[in-house]
Amino acid sequence: MRIAVTSQNFKTITGHAGKSRRFLIYELEPGREPVEIERLDLPKDRSLHDDHGPDHPLYQRQLTAILTGSAGEPFVQRMNREGIEVITTSETDIAAALRAIASDEALPPAAPHEH
């Protein structure tokens, strides 16, 4: 499972996935620690909110999911069309959230998304 985590500071899970430009890409397998395989630091015009092209860098990463603090419904629908699940949570600790996902444990729900 390959998961992109929205992380504007490259330390914690941050919100508003559509406007995020920084992503940590992890490989996740049950029973194993998550492995960071890549960091993306995109220019402002390449946020998913601004870039609606079919060649967005995230689409080239063969993602299973995006883990974020918040996302609007249009973003969720767009990712679903690309075969990418959107997982929202109020958890900010990346390792804890990824371990929960790998163990099929529930994450704390995200706060309502304000657009």
N, CA, C and O atoms as CSV, one atom per row, in Angstrom:
chain,resi,resn,atom,element,x,y,z
A,1,MET,N,N,0.855,-1.161,0.000
A,1,MET,CA,C,0.000,0.000,0.000
A,1,MET,C,C,0.909,1.234,0.000
A,1,MET,O,O,1.832,1.338,0.808
A,2,ARG,N,N,0.639,2.142,-0.896
A,2,ARG,CA,C,1.427,3.373,-0.981
A,2,ARG,C,C,0.533,4.551,-0.605
A,2,ARG,O,O,-0.512,4.776,-1.216
A,3,ILE,N,N,0.965,5.300,0.416
A,3,ILE,CA,C,0.151,6.384,0.959
A,3,ILE,C,C,0.925,7.698,0.913
A,3,ILE,O,O,2.091,7.758,1.303
A,4,ALA,N,N,0.263,8.746,0.432
A,4,ALA,CA,C,0.814,10.103,0.495
A,4,ALA,C,C,0.215,10.778,1.719
A,4,ALA,O,O,-0.991,10.706,1.953
A,5,VAL,N,N,1.064,11.431,2.491
A,5,VAL,CA,C,0.623,12.145,3.697
A,5,VAL,C,C,0.799,13.633,3.451
A,5,VAL,O,O,1.891,14.076,3.095
A,6,THR,N,N,-0.266,14.416,3.638
A,6,THR,CA,C,-0.129,15.865,3.516
A,6,THR,C,C,0.641,16.362,4.730
A,6,THR,O,O,0.248,16.124,5.872
A,7,SER,N,N,1.747,17.059,4.466
A,7,SER,CA,C,2.593,17.520,5.566
A,7,SER,C,C,3.345,18.774,5.134
A,7,SER,O,O,4.439,18.696,4.575
A,8,GLN,N,N,2.749,19.916,5.397
A,8,GLN,CA,C,3.383,21.172,4.999
A,8,GLN,C,C,4.709,21.405,5.723
A,8,GLN,O,O,5.546,22.168,5.241
A,9,ASN,N,N,4.913,20.757,6.877
A,9,ASN,CA,C,6.165,20.942,7.635
A,9,ASN,C,C,7.057,19.707,7.587
A,9,ASN,O,O,8.105,19.680,8.232
A,10,PHE,N,N,6.657,18.686,6.834
A,10,PHE,CA,C,7.382,17.410,6.736
A,10,PHE,C,C,7.586,16.750,8.101
A,10,PHE,O,O,8.526,15.975,8.278
A,11,LYS,N,N,6.707,17.055,9.070
A,11,LYS,CA,C,6.816,16.468,10.407
A,11,LYS,C,C,5.500,15.889,10.899
A,11,LYS,O,O,5.486,14.857,11.570
A,12,THR,N,N,4.393,16.546,10.570
A,12,THR,CA,C,3.087,16.135,11.066
A,12,THR,C,C,2.074,16.101,9.932
A,12,THR,O,O,2.302,16.656,8.857
A,13,ILE,N,N,0.954,15.443,10.191
A,13,ILE,CA,C,-0.146,15.436,9.224
A,13,ILE,C,C,-0.815,16.804,9.284
A,13,ILE,O,O,-1.228,17.251,10.354
A,14,THR,N,N,-0.921,17.457,8.153
A,14,THR,CA,C,-1.564,18.762,8.097
A,14,THR,C,C,-2.817,18.663,7.232
A,14,THR,O,O,-3.018,17.686,6.510
A,15,GLY,N,N,-3.645,19.683,7.319
A,15,GLY,CA,C,-4.938,19.658,6.657
A,15,GLY,C,C,-4.976,20.322,5.305
A,15,GLY,O,O,-3.957,20.718,4.739
A,16,HIS,N,N,-6.175,20.427,4.818
A,16,HIS,CA,C,-6.538,20.986,3.521
A,16,HIS,C,C,-5.725,20.363,2.394
A,16,HIS,O,O,-4.856,20.998,1.796
A,17,ALA,N,N,-6.032,19.118,2.130
A,17,ALA,CA,C,-5.290,18.327,1.150
A,17,ALA,C,C,-5.199,18.998,-0.217
A,17,ALA,O,O,-4.162,18.916,-0.876
A,18,GLY,N,N,-6.252,19.648,-0.643
A,18,GLY,CA,C,-6.252,20.265,-1.963
A,18,GLY,C,C,-5.238,21.369,-2.116
A,18,GLY,O,O,-4.721,21.584,-3.213
A,19,LYS,N,N,-4.939,22.080,-1.038
A,19,LYS,CA,C,-3.974,23.171,-1.105
A,19,LYS,C,C,-2.576,22.761,-0.675
A,19,LYS,O,O,-1.637,23.551,-0.774
A,20,SER,N,N,-2.434,21.543,-0.203
A,20,SER,CA,C,-1.119,21.076,0.235
A,20,SER,C,C,-0.174,20.950,-0.957
A,20,SER,O,O,-0.571,20.536,-2.046
A,21,ARG,N,N,1.069,21.312,-0.726
A,21,ARG,CA,C,2.095,21.170,-1.763
A,21,ARG,C,C,3.223,20.245,-1.314
A,21,ARG,O,O,4.104,19.891,-2.098
A,22,ARG,N,N,3.180,19.866,-0.052
A,22,ARG,CA,C,4.216,18.986,0.479
A,22,ARG,C,C,3.593,17.674,0.923
A,22,ARG,O,O,2.613,17.637,1.667
A,23,PHE,N,N,4.194,16.613,0.441
A,23,PHE,CA,C,3.691,15.271,0.718
A,23,PHE,C,C,4.852,14.350,1.073
A,23,PHE,O,O,5.930,14.427,0.482
A,24,LEU,N,N,4.614,13.490,2.037
A,24,LEU,CA,C,5.528,12.403,2.353
A,24,LEU,C,C,4.888,11.141,1.793
A,24,LEU,O,O,3.719,10.867,2.063
A,25,ILE,N,N,5.630,10.384,1.027
A,25,ILE,CA,C,5.110,9.162,0.423
A,25,ILE,C,C,5.675,7.971,1.206
A,25,ILE,O,O,6.886,7.845,1.392
A,26,TYR,N,N,4.769,7.108,1.655
A,26,TYR,CA,C,5.152,5.942,2.455
A,26,TYR,C,C,4.707,4.655,1.785
A,26,TYR,O,O,3.669,4.597,1.127
A,27,GLU,N,N,5.518,3.632,1.970
A,27,GLU,CA,C,5.140,2.260,1.628
A,27,GLU,C,C,4.693,1.621,2.933
A,27,GLU,O,O,5.397,1.694,3.941
A,28,LEU,N,N,3.538,1.003,2.914
A,28,LEU,CA,C,2.940,0.477,4.140
A,28,LEU,C,C,2.541,-0.972,3.935
A,28,LEU,O,O,1.809,-1.304,3.003
A,29,GLU,N,N,3.037,-1.838,4.828
A,29,GLU,CA,C,2.684,-3.256,4.788
A,29,GLU,C,C,2.287,-3.694,6.182
A,29,GLU,O,O,2.934,-3.310,7.156
A,30,PRO,N,N,1.231,-4.495,6.297
A,30,PRO,CA,C,0.816,-4.978,7.618
A,30,PRO,C,C,1.967,-5.697,8.331
A,30,PRO,O,O,2.693,-6.485,7.725
A,31,GLY,N,N,2.119,-5.411,9.625
A,31,GLY,CA,C,3.139,-6.064,10.422
A,31,GLY,C,C,4.537,-5.489,10.279
A,31,GLY,O,O,5.477,-5.986,10.899
A,32,ARG,N,N,4.686,-4.445,9.466
A,32,ARG,CA,C,6.002,-3.819,9.270
A,32,ARG,C,C,5.900,-2.333,9.545
A,32,ARG,O,O,4.828,-1.741,9.417
A,33,GLU,N,N,7.007,-1.735,9.919
A,33,GLU,CA,C,7.037,-0.290,10.131
A,33,GLU,C,C,6.873,0.430,8.787
A,33,GLU,O,O,7.390,-0.038,7.773
A,34,PRO,N,N,6.165,1.553,8.772
A,34,PRO,CA,C,6.044,2.329,7.537
A,34,PRO,C,C,7.417,2.803,7.069
A,34,PRO,O,O,8.277,3.137,7.884
A,35,VAL,N,N,7.616,2.829,5.760
A,35,VAL,CA,C,8.891,3.251,5.181
A,35,VAL,C,C,8.647,4.473,4.299
A,35,VAL,O,O,7.892,4.415,3.328
A,36,GLU,N,N,9.298,5.576,4.655
A,36,GLU,CA,C,9.212,6.770,3.805
A,36,GLU,C,C,10.044,6.514,2.564
A,36,GLU,O,O,11.219,6.161,2.657
A,37,ILE,N,N,9.428,6.691,1.394
A,37,ILE,CA,C,10.154,6.435,0.156
A,37,ILE,C,C,10.395,7.700,-0.676
A,37,ILE,O,O,11.214,7.697,-1.595
A,38,GLU,N,N,9.672,8.784,-0.345
A,38,GLU,CA,C,9.839,9.996,-1.152
A,38,GLU,C,C,9.211,11.195,-0.452
A,38,GLU,O,O,8.281,11.056,0.342
A,39,ARG,N,N,9.744,12.379,-0.767
A,39,ARG,CA,C,9.154,13.646,-0.330
A,39,ARG,C,C,8.887,14.483,-1.567
A,39,ARG,O,O,9.732,14.609,-2.453
A,40,LEU,N,N,7.700,15.045,-1.606
A,40,LEU,CA,C,7.359,15.954,-2.700
A,40,LEU,C,C,7.212,17.360,-2.143
A,40,LEU,O,O,6.521,17.563,-1.144
A,41,ASP,N,N,7.838,18.310,-2.763
A,41,ASP,CA,C,7.719,19.723,-2.412
A,41,ASP,C,C,7.387,20.456,-3.709
A,41,ASP,O,O,8.277,20.902,-4.433
A,42,LEU,N,N,6.115,20.570,-3.982
A,42,LEU,CA,C,5.643,21.074,-5.267
A,42,LEU,C,C,5.560,22.596,-5.293
A,42,LEU,O,O,5.342,23.220,-4.255
A,43,PRO,N,N,5.731,23.199,-6.472
A,43,PRO,CA,C,5.519,24.642,-6.595
A,43,PRO,C,C,4.058,24.987,-6.316
A,43,PRO,O,O,3.178,24.134,-6.437
A,44,LYS,N,N,3.810,26.223,-5.946
A,44,LYS,CA,C,2.464,26.655,-5.554
A,44,LYS,C,C,1.414,26.334,-6.609
A,44,LYS,O,O,0.296,25.955,-6.260
A,45,ASP,N,N,1.739,26.474,-7.869
A,45,ASP,CA,C,0.758,26.240,-8.923
A,45,ASP,C,C,0.478,24.755,-9.167
A,45,ASP,O,O,-0.353,24.420,-10.011
A,46,ARG,N,N,1.159,23.863,-8.443
A,46,ARG,CA,C,0.931,22.423,-8.612
A,46,ARG,C,C,0.124,21.810,-7.473
A,46,ARG,O,O,-0.001,20.588,-7.399
A,47,SER,N,N,-0.431,22.644,-6.575
A,47,SER,CA,C,-1.335,22.069,-5.567
A,47,SER,C,C,-2.517,21.463,-6.325
A,47,SER,O,O,-2.856,21.923,-7.416
A,48,LEU,N,N,-3.129,20.457,-5.767
A,48,LEU,CA,C,-4.260,19.820,-6.436
A,48,LEU,C,C,-5.444,20.769,-6.574
A,48,LEU,O,O,-6.296,20.581,-7.442
A,49,HIS,N,N,-5.495,21.781,-5.724
A,49,HIS,CA,C,-6.541,22.799,-5.813
A,49,HIS,C,C,-6.385,23.616,-7.092
A,49,HIS,O,O,-7.375,24.011,-7.707
A,50,ASP,N,N,-5.131,23.868,-7.493
A,50,ASP,CA,C,-4.860,24.706,-8.657
A,50,ASP,C,C,-4.560,23.923,-9.929
A,50,ASP,O,O,-4.791,24.429,-11.027
A,51,ASP,N,N,-4.058,22.718,-9.807
A,51,ASP,CA,C,-3.643,21.921,-10.963
A,51,ASP,C,C,-4.624,20.783,-11.172
A,51,ASP,O,O,-4.649,19.824,-10.400
A,52,HIS,N,N,-5.433,20.890,-12.217
A,52,HIS,CA,C,-6.433,19.862,-12.504
A,52,HIS,C,C,-6.036,18.992,-13.688
A,52,HIS,O,O,-6.863,18.261,-14.232
A,53,GLY,N,N,-4.776,19.071,-14.083
A,53,GLY,CA,C,-4.317,18.293,-15.228
A,53,GLY,C,C,-4.147,16.820,-14.908
A,53,GLY,O,O,-4.008,16.440,-13.745
A,54,PRO,N,N,-4.158,15.993,-15.941
A,54,PRO,CA,C,-4.026,14.542,-15.748
A,54,PRO,C,C,-2.604,14.107,-15.409
A,54,PRO,O,O,-2.374,12.944,-15.078
A,55,ASP,N,N,-1.653,15.028,-15.489
A,55,ASP,CA,C,-0.248,14.668,-15.246
A,55,ASP,C,C,0.267,15.161,-13.892
A,55,ASP,O,O,1.469,15.364,-13.718
A,56,HIS,N,N,-0.645,15.354,-12.933
A,56,HIS,CA,C,-0.209,15.826,-11.621
A,56,HIS,C,C,0.808,14.847,-11.031
A,56,HIS,O,O,0.644,13.635,-11.172
A,57,PRO,N,N,1.863,15.358,-10.367
A,57,PRO,CA,C,2.899,14.473,-9.813
A,57,PRO,C,C,2.372,13.377,-8.876
A,57,PRO,O,O,2.948,12.290,-8.829
A,58,LEU,N,N,1.309,13.635,-8.143
A,58,LEU,CA,C,0.779,12.587,-7.255
A,58,LEU,C,C,0.219,11.407,-8.042
A,58,LEU,O,O,0.283,10.267,-7.583
A,59,TYR,N,N,-0.324,11.674,-9.216
A,59,TYR,CA,C,-0.907,10.601,-10.014
A,59,TYR,C,C,0.161,9.653,-10.553
A,59,TYR,O,O,-0.144,8.523,-10.934
A,60,GLN,N,N,1.402,10.107,-10.586
A,60,GLN,CA,C,2.501,9.294,-11.099
A,60,GLN,C,C,3.079,8.382,-10.027
A,60,GLN,O,O,3.985,7.604,-10.326
A,61,ARG,N,N,2.594,8.445,-8.794
A,61,ARG,CA,C,3.184,7.719,-7.657
A,61,ARG,C,C,2.472,6.417,-7.319
A,61,ARG,O,O,2.827,5.772,-6.333
A,62,GLN,N,N,1.495,6.016,-8.094
A,62,GLN,CA,C,0.762,4.762,-7.860
A,62,GLN,C,C,0.245,4.664,-6.423
A,62,GLN,O,O,0.470,3.673,-5.729
A,63,LEU,N,N,-0.444,5.710,-6.002
A,63,LEU,CA,C,-0.945,5.788,-4.634
A,63,LEU,C,C,-2.192,4.942,-4.422
A,63,LEU,O,O,-3.024,4.781,-5.315
A,64,THR,N,N,-2.291,4.413,-3.222
A,64,THR,CA,C,-3.489,3.732,-2.767
A,64,THR,C,C,-4.381,4.726,-2.038
A,64,THR,O,O,-5.607,4.686,-2.150
A,65,ALA,N,N,-3.726,5.639,-1.273
A,65,ALA,CA,C,-4.493,6.566,-0.433
A,65,ALA,C,C,-3.719,7.850,-0.189
A,65,ALA,O,O,-2.504,7.914,-0.379
A,66,ILE,N,N,-4.459,8.877,0.239
A,66,ILE,CA,C,-3.891,10.124,0.749
A,66,ILE,C,C,-4.404,10.269,2.175
A,66,ILE,O,O,-5.607,10.193,2.424
A,67,LEU,N,N,-3.481,10.480,3.105
A,67,LEU,CA,C,-3.797,10.685,4.512
A,67,LEU,C,C,-3.657,12.171,4.802
A,67,LEU,O,O,-2.615,12.765,4.522
A,68,THR,N,N,-4.706,12.776,5.364
A,68,THR,CA,C,-4.712,14.218,5.563
A,68,THR,C,C,-5.551,14.610,6.773
A,68,THR,O,O,-6.355,13.824,7.272
A,69,GLY,N,N,-5.347,15.835,7.230
A,69,GLY,CA,C,-6.139,16.359,8.335
A,69,GLY,C,C,-7.510,16.831,7.901
A,69,GLY,O,O,-8.431,16.885,8.716
A,70,SER,N,N,-7.663,17.177,6.621
A,70,SER,CA,C,-8.967,17.602,6.117
A,70,SER,C,C,-8.965,17.623,4.592
A,70,SER,O,O,-7.927,17.779,3.949
A,71,ALA,N,N,-10.164,17.460,4.040
A,71,ALA,CA,C,-10.339,17.502,2.587
A,71,ALA,C,C,-11.804,17.770,2.289
A,71,ALA,O,O,-12.696,17.257,2.965
A,72,GLY,N,N,-12.030,18.569,1.281
A,72,GLY,CA,C,-13.399,18.848,0.850
A,72,GLY,C,C,-13.947,17.719,-0.003
A,72,GLY,O,O,-13.192,16.916,-0.551
A,73,GLU,N,N,-15.260,17.665,-0.110
A,73,GLU,CA,C,-15.907,16.602,-0.874
A,73,GLU,C,C,-15.489,16.596,-2.349
A,73,GLU,O,O,-15.296,15.513,-2.902
A,74,PRO,N,N,-15.340,17.754,-3.017
A,74,PRO,CA,C,-14.873,17.709,-4.408
A,74,PRO,C,C,-13.484,17.060,-4.533
A,74,PRO,O,O,-13.217,16.344,-5.499
A,75,PHE,N,N,-12.605,17.314,-3.555
A,75,PHE,CA,C,-11.282,16.697,-3.567
A,75,PHE,C,C,-11.414,15.180,-3.418
A,75,PHE,O,O,-10.774,14.425,-4.148
A,76,VAL,N,N,-12.234,14.744,-2.485
A,76,VAL,CA,C,-12.433,13.307,-2.250
A,76,VAL,C,C,-12.956,12.639,-3.523
A,76,VAL,O,O,-12.470,11.576,-3.910
A,77,GLN,N,N,-13.930,13.250,-4.165
A,77,GLN,CA,C,-14.488,12.688,-5.386
A,77,GLN,C,C,-13.441,12.621,-6.495
A,77,GLN,O,O,-13.366,11.632,-7.223
A,78,ARG,N,N,-12.644,13.663,-6.620
A,78,ARG,CA,C,-11.596,13.691,-7.641
A,78,ARG,C,C,-10.586,12.578,-7.409
A,78,ARG,O,O,-10.201,11.887,-8.352
A,79,MET,N,N,-10.154,12.396,-6.167
A,79,MET,CA,C,-9.194,11.341,-5.866
A,79,MET,C,C,-9.800,9.966,-6.104
A,79,MET,O,O,-9.133,9.067,-6.616
A,80,ASN,N,N,-11.066,9.805,-5.733
A,80,ASN,CA,C,-11.738,8.530,-5.964
A,80,ASN,C,C,-11.782,8.183,-7.448
A,80,ASN,O,O,-11.639,7.017,-7.816
A,81,ARG,N,N,-11.979,9.185,-8.301
A,81,ARG,CA,C,-11.963,8.941,-9.747
A,81,ARG,C,C,-10.596,8.454,-10.206
A,81,ARG,O,O,-10.493,7.741,-11.205
A,82,GLU,N,N,-9.543,8.836,-9.479
A,82,GLU,CA,C,-8.180,8.399,-9.802
A,82,GLU,C,C,-7.827,7.078,-9.110
A,82,GLU,O,O,-6.710,6.580,-9.249
A,83,GLY,N,N,-8.785,6.513,-8.364
A,83,GLY,CA,C,-8.540,5.261,-7.660
A,83,GLY,C,C,-7.778,5.439,-6.359
A,83,GLY,O,O,-7.170,4.492,-5.859
A,84,ILE,N,N,-7.805,6.655,-5.803
A,84,ILE,CA,C,-7.080,6.972,-4.576
A,84,ILE,C,C,-8.084,7.249,-3.457
A,84,ILE,O,O,-8.942,8.123,-3.581
A,85,GLU,N,N,-7.967,6.500,-2.376
A,85,GLU,CA,C,-8.829,6.710,-1.208
A,85,GLU,C,C,-8.315,7.903,-0.412
A,85,GLU,O,O,-7.103,8.079,-0.286
A,86,VAL,N,N,-9.199,8.715,0.122
A,86,VAL,CA,C,-8.822,9.838,0.986
A,86,VAL,C,C,-9.173,9.461,2.423
A,86,VAL,O,O,-10.322,9.147,2.733
A,87,ILE,N,N,-8.166,9.498,3.293
A,87,ILE,CA,C,-8.345,9.180,4.710
A,87,ILE,C,C,-8.108,10.463,5.494
A,87,ILE,O,O,-7.016,11.030,5.447
A,88,THR,N,N,-9.123,10.921,6.212
A,88,THR,CA,C,-8.982,12.136,7.022
A,88,THR,C,C,-8.958,11.762,8.498
A,88,THR,O,O,-9.615,10.814,8.930
A,89,THR,N,N,-8.184,12.531,9.260
A,89,THR,CA,C,-8.062,12.256,10.690
A,89,THR,C,C,-7.616,13.506,11.434
A,89,THR,O,O,-7.010,14.408,10.857
A,90,SER,N,N,-7.926,13.543,12.728
A,90,SER,CA,C,-7.400,14.609,13.583
A,90,SER,C,C,-6.047,14.230,14.166
A,90,SER,O,O,-5.390,15.056,14.800
A,91,GLU,N,N,-5.623,12.977,13.956
A,91,GLU,CA,C,-4.293,12.543,14.405
A,91,GLU,C,C,-3.243,13.328,13.621
A,91,GLU,O,O,-3.342,13.449,12.400
A,92,THR,N,N,-2.252,13.854,14.308
A,92,THR,CA,C,-1.193,14.596,13.613
A,92,THR,C,C,0.117,13.823,13.556
A,92,THR,O,O,1.002,14.168,12.773
A,93,ASP,N,N,0.254,12.782,14.376
A,93,ASP,CA,C,1.474,11.980,14.391
A,93,ASP,C,C,1.443,10.994,13.220
A,93,ASP,O,O,0.617,10.083,13.184
A,94,ILE,N,N,2.346,11.189,12.276
A,94,ILE,CA,C,2.344,10.388,11.052
A,94,ILE,C,C,2.539,8.911,11.352
A,94,ILE,O,O,1.781,8.073,10.863
A,95,ALA,N,N,3.550,8.583,12.152
A,95,ALA,CA,C,3.847,7.176,12.434
A,95,ALA,C,C,2.670,6.489,13.116
A,95,ALA,O,O,2.331,5.356,12.773
A,96,ALA,N,N,2.044,7.164,14.077
A,96,ALA,CA,C,0.900,6.576,14.790
A,96,ALA,C,C,-0.263,6.327,13.830
A,96,ALA,O,O,-0.909,5.281,13.892
A,97,ALA,N,N,-0.524,7.274,12.957
A,97,ALA,CA,C,-1.629,7.124,12.010
A,97,ALA,C,C,-1.351,5.988,11.026
A,97,ALA,O,O,-2.246,5.197,10.730
A,98,LEU,N,N,-0.136,5.902,10.524
A,98,LEU,CA,C,0.199,4.846,9.575
A,98,LEU,C,C,0.154,3.472,10.230
A,98,LEU,O,O,-0.289,2.504,9.612
A,99,ARG,N,N,0.607,3.379,11.469
A,99,ARG,CA,C,0.522,2.100,12.188
A,99,ARG,C,C,-0.947,1.691,12.369
A,99,ARG,O,O,-1.286,0.516,12.230
A,100,ALA,N,N,-1.805,2.652,12.675
A,100,ALA,CA,C,-3.224,2.363,12.834
A,100,ALA,C,C,-3.825,1.862,11.518
A,100,ALA,O,O,-4.602,0.907,11.512
A,101,ILE,N,N,-3.473,2.494,10.428
A,101,ILE,CA,C,-3.977,2.070,9.121
A,101,ILE,C,C,-3.491,0.657,8.805
A,101,ILE,O,O,-4.271,-0.182,8.354
A,102,ALA,N,N,-2.215,0.395,9.039
A,102,ALA,CA,C,-1.648,-0.926,8.754
A,102,ALA,C,C,-2.291,-2.009,9.602
A,102,ALA,O,O,-2.409,-3.155,9.168
A,103,SER,N,N,-2.708,-1.649,10.817
A,103,SER,CA,C,-3.335,-2.606,11.733
A,103,SER,C,C,-4.851,-2.638,11.590
A,103,SER,O,O,-5.535,-3.349,12.326
A,104,ASP,N,N,-5.370,-1.867,10.645
A,104,ASP,CA,C,-6.815,-1.773,10.413
A,104,ASP,C,C,-7.554,-1.252,11.647
A,104,ASP,O,O,-8.675,-1.669,11.935
A,105,GLU,N,N,-6.906,-0.332,12.372
A,105,GLU,CA,C,-7.512,0.308,13.543
A,105,GLU,C,C,-8.136,1.633,13.129
A,105,GLU,O,O,-7.691,2.266,12.172
A,106,ALA,N,N,-9.160,2.045,13.849
A,106,ALA,CA,C,-9.827,3.310,13.554
A,106,ALA,C,C,-8.942,4.487,13.947
A,106,ALA,O,O,-8.266,4.456,14.975
A,107,LEU,N,N,-8.956,5.506,13.130
A,107,LEU,CA,C,-8.269,6.762,13.416
A,107,LEU,C,C,-9.268,7.744,14.025
A,107,LEU,O,O,-10.463,7.655,13.744
A,108,PRO,N,N,-8.797,8.682,14.855
A,108,PRO,CA,C,-9.725,9.708,15.345
A,108,PRO,C,C,-10.252,10.529,14.168
A,108,PRO,O,O,-9.489,10.872,13.265
A,109,PRO,N,N,-11.532,10.844,14.171
A,109,PRO,CA,C,-12.107,11.568,13.037
A,109,PRO,C,C,-11.528,12.971,12.899
A,109,PRO,O,O,-11.086,13.587,13.869
A,110,ALA,N,N,-11.547,13.450,11.668
A,110,ALA,CA,C,-11.071,14.802,11.378
A,110,ALA,C,C,-12.126,15.817,11.793
A,110,ALA,O,O,-13.318,15.516,11.852
A,111,ALA,N,N,-11.660,17.020,12.077
A,111,ALA,CA,C,-12.592,18.123,12.322
A,111,ALA,C,C,-13.279,18.444,10.995
A,111,ALA,O,O,-12.750,18.115,9.933
A,112,PRO,N,N,-14.439,19.075,11.043
A,112,PRO,CA,C,-15.121,19.437,9.791
A,112,PRO,C,C,-14.205,20.298,8.909
A,112,PRO,O,O,-13.465,21.154,9.394
A,113,HIS,N,N,-14.282,20.040,7.603
A,113,HIS,CA,C,-13.450,20.768,6.642
A,113,HIS,C,C,-14.104,22.093,6.296
A,113,HIS,O,O,-15.274,22.143,5.916
A,114,GLU,N,N,-13.341,23.157,6.430
A,114,GLU,CA,C,-13.838,24.486,6.054
A,114,GLU,C,C,-13.145,24.887,4.777
A,114,GLU,O,O,-11.916,24.913,4.707
A,115,HIS,N,N,-13.926,25.200,3.770
A,115,HIS,CA,C,-13.346,25.552,2.465
A,115,HIS,C,C,-13.318,27.054,2.338
A,115,HIS,O,O,-12.869,27.579,1.319
